[in-house]
Amino acid sequence: MSEMAMVPPRMVNWCGSVIQDPHSAVRALGFLPEEGHGVYLARWCHGSPVHRYGLYALQWIVEVNGKLTPDLESFLNVVKELEHGEFVRVRTVHLNGKPRVLTLKQDLLYWPTWELRFDPETATYRRRTIKSLSSTPEDLHNVIPNKHAFFCCQMPKKKHV
């Protein structure tokens, strides 16, 4: 399989988590929720709202505030309506099939909602802010080289003693 075939075409960063459609390998192994839909939480950032409230990687988000999230577009339509400081009810299904419901508090000041879209012609991702508290203009022009796209939630470097 080529490197380009493994690149997800679109990712969303919400409350400090990387959300995407399920990777083909996850689907091929049969790790899909019984509902047959949901967006895949692929990664989370230390200190983010999803980390603080216990929403971790390797699970599907199948509902947000009672609204189904079968794909990224549906997920974005739900979360872009949420306000800063609002408590959000999230229903998930883990890889092992275990369902879970939790509540987290959205923080748009430090953890804005944004997306990355892959442009195959330039082999780069373009970042677009969906919702934040900052007064900066839309960052449609921000380009992130492909090799750095997966490090959008970098952990702080450890100090060597």
Secondary structure, 3 states (H helix, E strand, C coil): CCCHHHCCCEEEEECCEEEECCCHHHHHCCCCCCCCCCEEEEEECCCCHHHHCCCCCCEEEEEECCEECCCHHHHHHHHCCCCCCCEEEEEEEECCCCEEEEEEECCCCCCCEEEEEEECCCCEEEEEEEECCCCCCCCCCCEEEHHHHHHCCCCCCCCCC
